[in-house]
Amino acid sequence: MELIVHSAGKKIRIPFREKQNLLSLLRENGINIPARCGGNGTCGKCRVKLLSGALEGEEKGGFYLACKSQICSSAEIEVYETEGGGLTETQERIFAADGESGFGAALDLGTTTMAFSLVDLKDGKELAKRSCLNPQGALGADVLSRIKAASEGARDKLKDCVLKKTAEVLSDLCREAGVCSLKRLTVAGNTTMLHLFIGADAEGIGRYPFTPAFTETQRVGGSVLSLPCEEVVLLPSASAFIGSDVICGAHFVGLDKTEGMLLDLGTNGEILLNAGGRIFTTSAAAGPAFEGANIECGTGGVAGAIDRVKAENGKISFTTVGGAPAVGICGSGLTDAVAALLETGGIDESGAMRSGRFDLTDGVYLTQKDVREFQLAKSAIAAAVQALLARAGIAGTKLYVAGGMGFYLNRESVEKTGLLPPALASSFTAAGNTGLGGAKACLVSSAALQACEKLARSAEYVDLSCDEVFMEKYMEYMGFPGAEE
């Protein structure tokens, strides 16, 4: 018997002998479609479309949940979200390279996405780049679910799947650029992702007093991790909740030397503030709504994800990533869609929907629950930003918004939904993937790495769980600034 899988323009043939769970069969053959609920059938992200043959499971509109479906005869299916999703664009910035001969690569290791850049070490010139979804998403949507999975025996599986994907992408990039070997791979990511990347014990991050196994720079032989490079450098983190993606990103935009704030929007809203040379950091548990999880039709920034929504003359229009047919809605599209609902009166200031569902196109819609998930996430972000400003004793500062969602955010939608405090909502700078930019800087410059290590050591963490300003503003920002009657 044979399963034929269509994925991102590729056709993959998988032979099998006996009845098997479809999600398990796909995972065993390297097709890591999301199952952010851990395969419990609740998130709906592992849906596949049956093209021919038969599956045993609950069918809805031609789609089946892979985690709840059995395959017992030859079939042909189409799967989604196995490619794309990582932002590689950053602000232009020139760093002085050490002039080392050879080639290297930088990786921004996100909870949801991975972004790579292949670089000439001599001058820092980028030769090739690639992005993909983090295959660990098949074992959990966020860091806590992955820590739990690791503690229950999946630590090697989490490590192996991400290292396999890393090796695959690095090899592809080398072939594309005509490069024979890599000297070094620098990796920026949140603290949990760095632990899981090398198979370190991450349990201490998930429970009080939230102690990681390491935060300082780690150097590992590439052969130890079965990667096609001489050395792997895990870049320095500041704490359990402020990873090297934030530290390197802050260096990339110059916050190790000048005042300002970096907000990295993702499953967590990680924030670093330089106020008069004093470095404050915090992390807001925004939940995975901005990454597409917990949103019924949510998705990462993959081909076909609705990334822009606009209300004009009472009509709704949208665009998708790559212009592909709509398959879901990502974080920037979600923000736009909520803003459009506010503008057209589809929801009121409390977030209550006039109808139970807002259809964007066939098969892609928002529900009341989706709006509530967005409210929880945006309130946590706005309140955390305000709390950090209050802790520093300032009313405002220059704000850089990092990450894929930040890169595509519409300022009008940010203001209309209250995603950021009013003082900052209209004046932020979209900085792109600052973690990747900082990882590239550390790849080619020893001075950049030293600057990041110094920044990590000097960072002060603000615990929002006992911050009065955060608690007050979290409730205040839960509603929306205003809506049309």
Secondary structure as GFF3:
##gff-version 3
##sequence-region A 1 485
A	DSSP	beta_strand	2	7	.	.	.	ID=ss1
A	DSSP	beta_strand	10	15	.	.	.	ID=ss2
A	DSSP	beta_strand	20	21	.	.	.	ID=ss3
A	DSSP	alpha_helix	22	28	.	.	.	ID=ss4
A	DSSP	beta_strand	47	53	.	.	.	ID=ss5
A	DSSP	beta_strand	59	60	.	.	.	ID=ss6
A	DSSP	beta_strand	63	65	.	.	.	ID=ss7
A	DSSP	three_ten_helix	66	68	.	.	.	ID=ss8
A	DSSP	beta_strand	70	71	.	.	.	ID=ss9
A	DSSP	beta_strand	75	79	.	.	.	ID=ss10
A	DSSP	beta_strand	103	109	.	.	.	ID=ss11
A	DSSP	beta_strand	113	120	.	.	.	ID=ss12
A	DSSP	beta_strand	126	133	.	.	.	ID=ss13
A	DSSP	three_ten_helix	135	139	.	.	.	ID=ss14
A	DSSP	alpha_helix	143	149	.	.	.	ID=ss15
A	DSSP	pi_helix	150	154	.	.	.	ID=ss16
A	DSSP	alpha_helix	155	177	.	.	.	ID=ss17
A	DSSP	beta_strand	184	189	.	.	.	ID=ss18
A	DSSP	alpha_helix	191	198	.	.	.	ID=ss19
A	DSSP	three_ten_helix	203	206	.	.	.	ID=ss20
A	DSSP	beta_strand	218	221	.	.	.	ID=ss21
A	DSSP	three_ten_helix	222	225	.	.	.	ID=ss22
A	DSSP	beta_strand	231	234	.	.	.	ID=ss23
A	DSSP	alpha_helix	244	252	.	.	.	ID=ss24
A	DSSP	beta_strand	260	264	.	.	.	ID=ss25
A	DSSP	beta_strand	269	275	.	.	.	ID=ss26
A	DSSP	beta_strand	278	284	.	.	.	ID=ss27
A	DSSP	three_ten_helix	288	291	.	.	.	ID=ss28
A	DSSP	beta_strand	305	312	.	.	.	ID=ss29
A	DSSP	beta_strand	315	320	.	.	.	ID=ss30
A	DSSP	three_ten_helix	321	323	.	.	.	ID=ss31
A	DSSP	beta_strand	328	329	.	.	.	ID=ss32
A	DSSP	alpha_helix	331	344	.	.	.	ID=ss33
A	DSSP	beta_strand	357	361	.	.	.	ID=ss34
A	DSSP	beta_strand	364	367	.	.	.	ID=ss35
A	DSSP	alpha_helix	368	392	.	.	.	ID=ss36
A	DSSP	beta_strand	399	402	.	.	.	ID=ss37
A	DSSP	alpha_helix	403	408	.	.	.	ID=ss38
A	DSSP	alpha_helix	411	417	.	.	.	ID=ss39
A	DSSP	alpha_helix	422	425	.	.	.	ID=ss40
A	DSSP	beta_strand	429	432	.	.	.	ID=ss41
A	DSSP	alpha_helix	434	444	.	.	.	ID=ss42
A	DSSP	alpha_helix	446	458	.	.	.	ID=ss43
A	DSSP	beta_strand	460	461	.	.	.	ID=ss44
A	DSSP	three_ten_helix	464	466	.	.	.	ID=ss45
A	DSSP	alpha_helix	468	476	.	.	.	ID=ss46
###
